[in-house]
Amino acid sequence: MKDSKNKNPSGVHDLRSALELLKRTPGEYVETHVEVDPHAELSGVYRYVGAGGTCQRPTRKNGPVMVFNKIKGFKDISVAIGLNGSRKRVGQFLNCEPEKLGFLLKDSVEHAIAPIEVSADKAVCQEVVHLASDDDFDLRKLLPAPTNTEEDAGPYITMGLCYASDPDTHESDVTIHRLCVQSRDELSMWLTPGRHIDAFRMKAEAAGKPLPISISIGVDPAIEVAACFEPPTTPLGFNELSIAGALRGHPVEMVQCKTINEKAIAHAEIVIEGELLPDVRVREDQNTDTGRAMPEFPGYTGEAKAAIPVIKVKAVTTRRNPIWRTTVGPGEEHVNMAGIPTEASILDMVERAMPGKLLNVFAHTAGGGKLLAVMQFKKSAPVDEGRQRQAALLAFSAFPELKHVILVDEDVDIFDSDDVMWAMQTRYQGDVDTVFIPGVRCHPLDPSQDPKYSPSILQQGMSCKTIFDCTVPFHLKEHFERSKFKEVDVKRFLPDFE
């Protein structure tokens, strides 16, 4: 539905309306009716078309979204990939200038609107119901979950919005996790340490009970982005769906699941209903023995985990002729979905400590939206010298998985890597402008975080966080002024210039 106050002029409220918007936007949408194999081929195609990010080169940055209409081995289902694969598209979906998305997300956290429950007759996600108790039920034949590469542990659900609740407080959380199809009715689930759903799972497991969980696939892009917030910005008990509500100006609609005591996103294309089983673990690559999981955001294939939790699937509900939603793990989609909430978290933390000094933040593509932030800081007086490094320290607190911060002045375009590298070459001296913070927890998927890599790393998952201060010392500012060109109206010479 479109908000009556026109908070959402894009009209985007689910996956289908997002695709329709892109179809009307030149260069943002492509589709094919050529049959594609979901095993490695589908992702192999999109790697060239528009994966971007940290994906193996050659790839294309800011390529279009792509829809595959004919999937080998499946009928009446299509696959959409790359929806959030450009910052410009995310801006279109959220009615915001791409450079201001971090600020929009920050404001949405502060003006959260809680989700609401609707009746089953209003939930398009339940138009078709497949029960796991049926003899012909088989996730592997029902859902075209792809493998990103030929060495993946199995078919992966990469864009499943996992929704579960605390067994005691009933506070809910939504997050995207790595889910591998293991059998006709089982999924493995890898939860990185500290995730809230894992806290719920451990609490249920301690009581010897399963944890009900719904997995909504193919939803409003606003939800996909909002779900990627992390603590401390969204602490335990904060439902990230309320951020999506603020982005749209109305609550996200939820519906009671058919077979479990949990809710799902009512407009989703597909919902998987299941339970996280207590004290049951499975080897992630038990069906392939590859030793590999799937390509992750740093650009490397993660190792298959030896023992991770299992979801026992009870049912799958869908829209008629549903659209499966997937992504390439190291692609630009991850950069935007993870990175824009990272920016919002840093902006919020630093603004509260030193108002008006941090002008903007970019969670850079090279770090997959998590490991690297470029921060644009303004020094207005001699007393501001040193505060830029304090801002960097606050950024590490705002987003604990952040590894590197590059600080630049207000005249540097943080979204232009060439400009950032220019600042590093002309405003940085390694011996005085580098700050090392060794022995700190970071993100476990960074392969350099290993004791074999550095003697300063005591165990896997620790890192040396680093600040690269590429700002000009305040007392030398007049010696570092960029050449100034005359301001002109280019359109007088080139009317169609953009």
Secondary structure, 3 states (H helix, E strand, C coil): CCCCCCCCCCCCCCHHHHHHHHHCCCCCEEEECCCECCECHHHHHHHHHHHCCCCCCCCCCCCCEEEECCECCCCCCEEEECCCCCHHHHHHHHCCCHHHHHHHHHHHHHCCCCCEECCHHHCHHHCEEEECCCCCCCHHHHCCCCECCCCCCCCEECCEEEEEECCCCCCEEEEECEEEEEECCEEEEECCCCCHHHHHHHHHHHCCCCEEEEEEECCCHHHHHHCCCCCCCCCCCCCCHHHHHHHHCCCCEEEECCCCCCEEECCCCEEEEEEEEEEEEECCCCCCCCCEEEECCCCCEEECCCCEEEEEEEEEEECCCCEEEECCCCCHHHHHHHHHHHHHHHHHHHHHHCCCCEEEEEECHHHCCCCEEEEEECCCCHHHCCHHHHHHHHHHHHCCCCCEEEEECCCCCCCCHHHHHHHHHHCCCHHHHEEEEEEEECCCCCCCCCCCCCCCCCCCCEEEEEEEECCCCHHHHHHHCCCCCCCCCHHHCCCCCC
